[in-house]
C-alpha cells in the first residue's frame, strides 16, 4: 500500500537506455531481423527446389495465408509496443491469448471451403490454424520488449519467433516430407514459441496489472497490419487463381523478391516505433530515409543482376525471368515505405490508418481480375501501380498531421503528439 493507505502498486518506469546499450541492442535487433528475413526467404527457396510446380504454388499460397492470418500477432505486437511506450509496465496477457485463439478458430472454420477453392489439402489448412494461433499469441511478449526499448532481449525474442515459425517448415522440406509433412513439423515447432517467450520475459521488470490496453487499440493496429499484408500478398493470390499452375510457381518466385524488399528494412520500423509513439518527427523522417535507401539499393541490384536474383530465389529454371526482378523489388520497396507510414499513423492514434490499404486492395482486385489481361506481366504491373497509389494515399495524412502540429502552440502540440 502507499502512504495514503490505497492499494496502488509501485510505480513502474522504464529506465532510459544508455548509448552503449542502445548500440548493442540495435546491432542485435538488426542481426535478429536479418535472421528472420533469411529464414522466411529460405522456406520458398527450399520449396522451389524440393516440390513440383503445383505443390510449390500450394506452398506459396499456404505461406500467404499464414502471413495474412498471423497479422493480428503483428498488430498485437505494435499495439502493445505503442501503449507500453506511452504507459510503461502495462500488460496484455488476455489480449494475446484471445487473439491467438480467435485466429486459429477462424482458419479452422474456413478449412472446408478454403481447401477446395485454393486447391490445398484440408489437413494442411487445419495444421495452419494451429500454426498461426501460436504465432499470433507470441506477439504480446515481443510487443512488451519492443515498447520498453529492451532491444537486446527483443532480438532474442525475434530470433525465437523466427526459429519457431520457419525452422520446422525448412526442416520438413529438407527432409523431403512434402507439403503436408513439412506443415506438420512446422506446426509442432511453432507451438514452442509462446512458452519460450514467456520464459524470456520473466526477467523483464514491470507491473503485471492485467489487460491495460483497449480493444480499439488492438483492433486498429491489427486492421492496419492485416491490410498491409493482404495488399502485398493479393497479387500472388490473384496469380494463383488466374494463371496456369506452372506460371503460378514462377510468379511465386518473383514475389520472394517483393517480400525480401518489404522486410529487409523492417528493423528500422521496429526500432523507431517506440519513438513514433512518443511523437518524434525526427524518428519518422529518419526511418523513411533509411527504408527508402534500402529499397533503392535492392532495386538497383535487381536491375543489374536480375537473372541471378531469380536463380537464387527459385533455381536455374527461373533465370529467364530475371528481366522482371526490378519490378518485383520495386513493389516491395514501395510497400516498405508504406509500412513505416502506416505504423506512424497507428502510433499517432489515427482512427482508420488502414483505409488506403483496403481501398488499394479493392482497386487491384478489380483491375487485375476484370480489366487487365490475365498474364504474368499484367498482374505484376498492376501490383506495382497499386503500391504507388497506396504510397501517395498514406503519405498525405502524415504530412497533414505534422503540418497541423507545427502550426499549434507548443503546449497544445505536446498534447497532440502524446494523444
C-alpha positions in Angstrom: 0.0 0.0 0.0 1.0 3.6 -0.4 1.2 6.1 2.4 -2.4 7.1 1.9 -3.4 3.5 2.5 -4.5 2.8 -1.0 -3.9 -0.4 -3.0 -2.0 1.2 -5.8 1.1 -0.8 -6.7 4.6 0.6 -7.1 5.1 3.0 -10.0 6.8 1.4 -12.9 9.2 3.3 -15.1 11.3 2.2 -17.9 14.9 3.4 -17.5 16.4 5.3 -20.4 18.9 3.0 -22.0 22.5 4.3 -22.3 24.1 5.0 -25.6 26.2 1.8 -25.4 23.2 -0.3 -24.6 21.2 1.2 -27.4 24.1 0.5 -29.8 24.4 -3.1 -28.7 20.6 -3.6 -28.8 20.3 -2.0 -32.3 23.0 -4.3 -33.6 21.3 -7.3 -32.0 17.9 -6.5 -33.4 19.5 -5.9 -36.8 21.0 -9.4 -36.7 17.7 -10.9 -35.5 15.8 -9.2 -38.2 18.3 -10.5 -40.8 17.9 -14.0 -39.4 14.1 -13.6 -39.6 14.2 -12.4 -43.2 16.7 -15.1 -44.2 14.6 -17.9 -42.6 11.4 -16.6 -44.2 13.2 -16.4 -47.5 14.6 -19.9 -47.1 11.2 -21.7 -47.0 10.1 -20.8 -50.5 13.6 -21.2 -51.8 13.7 -24.8 -50.4 10.2 -25.3 -51.7 11.2 -24.3 -55.2 14.0 -27.0 -55.1 12.1 -29.8 -53.5 8.5 -29.5 -54.7 6.8 -29.9 -58.0 5.5 -26.6 -59.6 1.9 -27.3 -58.5 2.9 -28.1 -54.9 5.2 -25.0 -54.9 2.2 -22.9 -55.8 0.3 -24.5 -53.0 3.1 -23.9 -50.5 3.3 -20.2 -51.6 -0.5 -20.0 -51.1 -0.2 -21.5 -47.6 2.6 -19.1 -46.7 0.5 -16.2 -48.0 -2.5 -17.3 -45.9 -0.2 -17.8 -42.9 1.2 -14.4 -43.4 -2.2 -12.8 -43.6 -3.8 -14.7 -40.7 -0.8 -14.2 -38.5 -1.0 -10.4 -39.0 -3.1 -10.0 -35.8 0.0 -11.1 -34.0 2.0 -8.3 -35.6 -0.9 -5.9 -34.9 -1.0 -7.0 -31.3 2.8 -6.5 -31.1 2.5 -3.0 -32.5 -0.4 -2.1 -30.2 1.3 -3.4 -27.1 4.6 -1.7 -28.0 2.9 1.7 -28.6 0.8 1.5 -25.5 3.8 0.3 -23.4 6.0 3.1 -24.7 3.4 5.6 -23.6 2.5 3.8 -20.3 5.4 1.7 -19.1 4.6 -1.5 -17.2 1.2 -2.3 -18.8 0.5 -5.9 -19.9 -1.8 -7.5 -22.5 -2.0 -11.1 -21.2 -5.6 -11.7 -22.1 -5.4 -9.9 -25.4 -2.6 -12.2 -26.5 -4.5 -15.5 -25.8 -7.8 -14.2 -27.2 -6.2 -13.0 -30.4 -4.4 -16.3 -30.9 -7.4 -18.4 -30.2 -9.6 -16.3 -32.5 -7.3 -16.6 -35.4 -6.9 -20.3 -35.0 -10.6 -20.7 -34.8 -11.3 -18.7 -38.0 -8.8 -20.7 -40.1 -10.2 -24.0 -38.8 -13.8 -22.9 -39.6 -12.7 -21.9 -43.1 -10.9 -25.1 -43.9 -13.8 -26.9 -45.7 -14.2 -24.1 -48.1 -10.7 -22.7 -48.4 -9.1 -26.1 -49.2 -11.0 -26.9 -52.4 -11.1 -23.3 -53.5 -7.3 -22.8 -53.3 -6.5 -26.5 -54.2 -4.8 -27.0 -50.8 -5.4 -30.2 -48.7 -7.8 -29.6 -45.8 -5.3 -31.2 -43.5 -2.8 -28.6 -44.3 -5.4 -25.8 -43.6 -6.2 -27.3 -40.2 -2.5 -27.5 -39.3 -2.2 -23.9 -40.5 -4.9 -23.0 -37.9 -2.8 -24.2 -35.0 0.4 -22.8 -36.5 -1.0 -19.3 -36.9 -2.6 -19.4 -33.5 0.8 -19.9 -31.8 2.4 -17.2 -33.9 -0.3 -14.6 -33.1 -0.2 -15.3 -29.4 3.5 -14.6 -29.3 3.1 -11.0 -30.5 2.1 -9.9 -26.9 5.6 -10.7 -25.4 7.5 -9.3 -28.3 5.5 -6.1 -28.1 6.3 -5.6 -24.4 10.0 -5.9 -25.1 9.8 -3.5 -28.1 7.8 -0.9 -26.2 10.3 -1.0 -23.4 13.1 -0.5 -25.9 14.9 -3.5 -24.4 16.4 -4.2 -27.7 18.8 -7.0 -26.7 16.1 -9.1 -25.2 13.8 -8.1 -28.1 16.4 -9.5 -30.5 16.4 -12.8 -28.7 12.6 -12.8 -28.8 12.6 -12.2 -32.5 15.1 -15.0 -33.1 12.8 -17.4 -31.1 9.9 -16.3 -33.2 11.7 -16.8 -36.5 13.1 -20.2 -35.5 9.7 -21.4 -34.4 7.9 -20.0 -37.4 10.3 -21.1 -40.2 12.6 -23.7 -38.7 10.2 -26.6 -38.7 8.9 -25.9 -42.2 12.5 -25.6 -43.5 13.5 -28.9 -41.8 10.5 -30.7 -43.3 11.3 -29.5 -46.8 15.0 -30.5 -46.4 13.9 -33.9 -45.2 11.6 -34.4 -48.2 8.5 -34.6 -46.0 6.4 -32.9 -48.7 3.8 -30.2 -48.2 1.7 -31.9 -45.5 4.6 -33.4 -43.6 6.5 -30.1 -43.6 3.5 -28.3 -42.4 3.1 -30.8 -39.5 6.7 -30.3 -38.4 6.3 -26.6 -38.7 3.2 -26.6 -36.5 4.9 -28.6 -33.8 7.8 -26.2 -33.8 5.6 -23.1 -33.8 3.8 -24.4 -30.6 7.2 -24.0 -28.8 7.2 -20.2 -29.4 4.8 -19.0 -26.6 6.4 -20.9 -23.7 9.9 -19.9 -24.8 8.9 -16.2 -25.0 7.2 -16.5 -21.7 10.4 -17.6 -20.1 12.3 -14.8 -21.7 10.1 -12.0 -20.5 10.0 -13.3 -16.9 13.3 -11.5 -16.4 11.8 -8.2 -17.6 10.7 -5.9 -14.7 7.3 -4.3 -15.0 3.9 -4.3 -13.4 1.7 -7.2 -14.4 -1.5 -5.4 -13.9 -3.8 -7.2 -16.3 -5.3 -6.1 -19.6 -4.4 -2.4 -19.7 -4.9 -1.9 -23.4 -8.1 -1.2 -25.1 -9.8 -3.4 -27.8 -9.8 -0.4 -30.1 -6.0 0.0 -29.9 -5.5 -3.7 -30.8 -8.1 -3.7 -33.5 -6.7 -0.5 -35.2 -3.2 -1.9 -35.2 -4.4 -5.4 -36.4 -6.6 -3.9 -39.1 -3.7 -1.7 -40.4 -1.2 -4.6 -40.4 -3.7 -7.0 -41.9 -4.4 -4.6 -44.7 -0.7 -4.2 -45.3 -0.2 -7.9 -45.6 -3.4 -8.5 -47.7 -2.5 -5.9 -50.3 1.1 -7.1 -50.5 0.0 -10.8 -51.0 -3.1 -10.1 -53.1 -1.2 -10.3 -56.4 0.2 -13.7 -55.5 -3.3 -15.0 -54.7 -4.6 -13.5 -57.9 -1.8 -15.2 -59.8 -2.8 -18.5 -58.2 -6.4 -18.1 -59.3 -5.8 -16.6 -62.8 -2.6 -18.2 -64.1 -1.8 -21.8 -65.1 0.0 -23.8 -62.4 3.4 -23.5 -63.9 3.2 -19.7 -64.2 1.9 -19.6 -60.6 5.1 -21.2 -59.4 7.1 -18.7 -61.5 5.1 -15.8 -60.1 5.7 -17.1 -56.6 9.4 -16.9 -57.1 9.1 -13.3 -58.2 7.2 -12.4 -55.0 10.1 -13.8 -53.0 12.0 -10.7 -54.2 9.0 -8.5 -53.3 8.8 -9.9 -49.8 12.5 -9.5 -49.4 12.4 -5.8 -50.3 9.5 -5.3 -47.9 11.0 -7.0 -44.9 14.7 -6.3 -45.3 14.5 -2.8 -43.7 11.9 -4.0 -41.1 14.3 -3.4 -38.3 14.1 0.3 -38.9 10.4 0.4 -38.1 10.8 -1.9 -35.1 13.4 0.4 -33.6 11.6 3.6 -34.5 8.1 2.6 -33.3 8.5 3.5 -29.6 9.8 6.9 -30.6 7.0 7.4 -33.1 4.6 6.6 -30.2 6.2 9.5 -28.3 5.6 11.8 -31.3 9.1 12.1 -32.7 9.0 13.7 -36.1 12.8 13.2 -36.4 12.3 9.5 -36.0 9.8 9.4 -38.8 12.0 11.3 -41.2 15.0 9.1 -40.4 13.0 5.9 -40.7 11.6 6.9 -44.1 15.1 7.9 -45.3 16.7 4.6 -44.3 13.9 2.5 -45.7 13.9 4.4 -49.0 17.7 4.0 -49.3 17.4 0.2 -48.7 14.7 -0.1 -51.3 16.7 1.9 -53.9 19.7 -0.3 -53.3 17.7 -3.5 -53.8 16.0 -2.3 -57.0 19.4 -1.3 -58.4 20.9 -4.7 -57.5 17.9 -6.4 -59.1 18.3 -4.4 -62.3 22.0 -5.3 -62.6 21.6 -9.0 -61.6 18.0 -9.9 -62.2 18.8 -13.4 -63.6 21.0 -14.1 -60.6 18.2 -12.9 -58.3 15.7 -15.3 -59.8 18.3 -18.1 -59.8 18.9 -17.6 -56.1 15.1 -17.3 -55.4 13.9 -20.3 -57.4 16.7 -22.1 -59.1 18.1 -22.2 -62.7 14.7 -22.9 -64.2 13.7 -19.3 -63.5 16.7 -17.4 -64.7 14.9 -16.3 -67.9 12.5 -14.2 -65.8 15.3 -12.0 -64.5 14.1 -9.0 -66.5 11.1 -8.8 -64.2 13.3 -8.7 -61.0 13.5 -4.9 -60.7 9.7 -4.6 -60.9 9.1 -7.1 -58.1 11.8 -5.5 -56.0 10.3 -2.0 -56.6 6.9 -3.1 -55.5 8.4 -4.4 -52.2 10.4 -1.3 -51.7 7.4 0.9 -52.1 5.4 -1.2 -49.6 8.3 -1.0 -47.1 7.9 2.8 -47.0 4.1 2.4 -46.8 4.7 0.2 -43.7 6.6 2.9 -42.0 3.9 5.5 -42.7 1.1 3.2 -41.5 2.9 2.5 -38.3 3.4 6.2 -37.8 -0.3 6.6 -38.1 -1.1 3.8 -35.7 1.4 5.3 -33.2 -0.3 8.7 -33.5 -3.7 7.2 -32.7 -5.3 7.6 -36.1 -8.7 6.0 -36.3 -8.5 4.5 -39.8 -4.9 4.1 -40.9 -5.8 1.0 -42.9 -8.4 2.8 -45.2 -5.9 3.5 -48.1 -4.7 -0.1 -47.9 -8.1 -1.7 -48.1 -9.1 0.7 -50.9 -5.9 -0.2 -52.8 -6.7 -3.9 -52.4 -10.1 -3.3 -54.0 -8.5 -1.4 -56.9 -6.1 -4.3 -57.5 -8.8 -6.9 -57.5 -10.9 -5.0 -59.9 -8.1 -4.0 -62.3 -6.2 -7.3 -62.3 -9.3 -9.5 -62.1 -11.6 -7.8 -64.7 -9.8 -5.1 -66.7 -6.2 -6.3 -67.3 -5.2 -9.4 -69.3 -4.7 -12.5 -67.2 -1.0 -12.7 -67.8 2.2 -12.8 -65.7 3.3 -9.3 -66.7 -0.1 -7.7 -66.3 -0.6 -8.9 -62.8 2.9 -7.8 -61.9 2.4 -4.3 -63.2 -1.0 -4.0 -61.6 0.7 -4.8 -58.2 3.3 -2.1 -58.7 0.8 0.5 -59.7 -1.4 -0.3 -56.7 1.7 0.1 -54.4 2.4 3.6 -55.8 -1.3 4.7 -55.3 -1.2 3.5 -51.7 2.1 5.2 -51.0 0.6 8.6 -52.0 -2.6 7.9 -50.0 -0.7 7.0 -46.8 1.9 9.9 -47.1 -0.8 12.6 -47.2 -2.2 12.1 -43.7 1.2 12.1 -42.2 2.2 15.3 -43.9 -1.1 17.0 -42.9 -0.8 15.8 -39.3 2.8 17.1 -38.8 1.9 20.5 -40.5 -1.1 20.8 -38.2 1.1 20.1 -35.1 3.8 22.6 -36.3 1.1 25.2 -36.5 -0.2 24.8 -33.0 1.2 26.4 -29.8 4.0 24.3 -28.1 1.8 23.2 -25.2 -1.0 22.1 -27.5 1.4 20.3 -29.9 2.8 18.3 -27.0 -0.7 17.2 -26.0 -1.4 16.3 -29.7 1.7 14.2 -30.0 1.1 12.3 -26.9 -2.6 11.7 -27.6 
